[in-house]
């Protein structure tokens, strides 16, 4: 009976661990498939953010300006357009 009580805390601790990440690290995502189409829009980097035609972008696109609060969830289908303090597009990624 004592051995059962010794195993229960170990099982509970193992259930709390994430197999994909170690403690304190964020998951690593690759953009090998380019599901959001970021690669085809890299020509926009360096252009004015105000000139961006939102109707030509996918529905789930985020335009991210400095100090914009965004969620940290990852979605391979979501296009992220980062606009810098100089109002120019700095980078375009999936996520």
QUIDA-V9093 format. One record per residue. N is the residue number from 1. RES is the residue in three letters. OMEGA is omega in radians with two decimals (* if undefined). NEAR is the number of other C-alpha atoms within 10 Angstrom. D_CENTER is the distance of its C-alpha to the mean C-alpha in whole Angstrom. Layout:
N_RES_OMEGA_NEAR_D_CENTER ; N_RES_OMEGA_NEAR_D_CENTER
This chain:
1_UNK_3.14_5_47 ; 2_UNK_-3.11_6_46 ; 3_UNK_3.09_7_44 ; 4_UNK_3.13_8_42 ; 5_UNK_3.09_9_41 ; 6_UNK_-3.10_10_40 ; 7_UNK_-3.07_10_37 ; 8_UNK_3.12_11_36 ; 9_UNK_3.12_11_34 ; 10_UNK_3.12_10_33 ; 11_UNK_3.14_10_31 ; 12_UNK_3.13_10_30 ; 13_UNK_3.14_9_28 ; 14_UNK_3.14_11_27 ; 15_UNK_-3.13_10_25 ; 16_UNK_-3.10_8_23 ; 17_UNK_3.09_11_22 ; 18_UNK_-3.12_9_18 ; 19_UNK_-3.05_8_19 ; 20_UNK_-3.12_10_16 ; 21_UNK_3.01_11_15 ; 22_UNK_-3.03_10_18 ; 23_UNK_3.08_8_19 ; 24_UNK_3.14_6_17 ; 25_UNK_3.08_8_14 ; 26_UNK_3.10_10_10 ; 27_UNK_3.12_10_10 ; 28_UNK_-3.14_8_9 ; 29_UNK_3.09_11_8 ; 30_UNK_3.13_10_10 ; 31_UNK_-3.06_13_10 ; 32_UNK_-3.09_6_14 ; 33_UNK_-3.14_10_14 ; 34_UNK_-3.10_16_13 ; 35_UNK_-3.08_15_13 ; 36_UNK_3.14_22_12 ; 37_UNK_-3.12_18_14 ; 38_UNK_-3.10_20_13 ; 39_UNK_-3.11_14_16 ; 40_UNK_-3.12_10_18 ; 41_UNK_-3.12_15_17 ; 42_UNK_3.09_15_18 ; 43_UNK_3.12_12_21 ; 44_UNK_-3.14_17_20 ; 45_UNK_-3.13_16_19 ; 46_UNK_3.12_15_22 ; 47_UNK_-3.12_14_23 ; 48_UNK_3.11_15_23 ; 49_UNK_-3.14_21_20 ; 50_UNK_-3.13_11_23 ; 51_UNK_-3.11_10_24 ; 52_UNK_3.13_15_21 ; 53_UNK_-3.09_8_22 ; 54_UNK_-3.12_12_20 ; 55_UNK_3.13_7_22 ; 56_UNK_-3.12_7_21 ; 57_UNK_3.09_14_18 ; 58_UNK_-3.09_13_16 ; 59_UNK_-3.05_10_16 ; 60_UNK_3.11_12_13 ; 61_UNK_3.03_16_12 ; 62_UNK_2.99_18_11 ; 63_UNK_-3.00_17_13 ; 64_UNK_3.10_17_12 ; 65_UNK_3.09_18_15 ; 66_UNK_3.12_11_16 ; 67_UNK_3.06_8_17 ; 68_UNK_3.10_8_15 ; 69_UNK_3.11_8_13 ; 70_UNK_3.08_10_10 ; 71_UNK_-3.12_5_8 ; 72_UNK_3.11_8_6 ; 73_UNK_-3.09_6_6 ; 74_UNK_3.05_12_4 ; 75_UNK_-3.09_13_6 ; 76_UNK_-3.12_16_8 ; 77_UNK_-3.08_16_10 ; 78_UNK_3.08_19_8 ; 79_UNK_3.10_24_9 ; 80_UNK_3.09_18_9 ; 81_UNK_-3.11_24_12 ; 82_UNK_3.12_21_12 ; 83_UNK_-3.10_22_16 ; 84_UNK_3.14_17_18 ; 85_UNK_3.10_11_21 ; 86_UNK_3.13_11_23 ; 87_UNK_3.08_15_22 ; 88_UNK_3.14_19_21 ; 89_UNK_-3.11_25_18 ; 90_UNK_-3.12_19_16 ; 91_UNK_3.12_17_13 ; 92_UNK_-3.08_23_12 ; 93_UNK_2.96_18_9 ; 94_UNK_3.07_23_7 ; 95_UNK_*_21_4
